């Protein structure tokens, strides 16, 4: 069932705009067209959706089970059906890069896919967060470098996993440039 947009009387004006810049969980959003319709009716200006990567197997290996390609695609289609405009920055997608063990080619494939389906990409450099499974999994790597006591070294802008990944800092800067186009 689709929800109708709120009807405003001619004397009523909407003086508010709603945003959720940290994004919506596509696991839940993709399960309810009614919820997406309500977001549009509530005057959300932009919808931010995490894709992170189009490789579900890789994401599962990293323990990032809260995102998958099917839920992302379903959520995008529901946003379009609700009246959000794709490729005009009303629907935006996060692509996560700088993850341990990633390949440049895989990031480029994710960029191209999201660019085609959504249009607007927000590059997100990965920063490992202490207490998460991914942080714990790579704790010996951090300890060997002293980063477990010097947490600012885990900032994504410093590419903490560059030594584990193919490519150079210039490759990652080029990835970010590609996403910003």
Secondary structure, 3 states (H helix, E strand, C coil): CCCCCCCCCCCCCCCCCECCCCCECHHHHCCCHHHHHHHHHCCECCEEEEEECCCHHHHHHCCCCCCCHHHHHHHHHHHHHHCCCCCCCCEEEEEEECCCCCCHHHHHHHHHHHHHHCCEEEEEECCCCCCCHHHHHCHHHHHHHCCCCCHHHHCHHHCCCHHHCCCCHHHHHHHHHHHHC
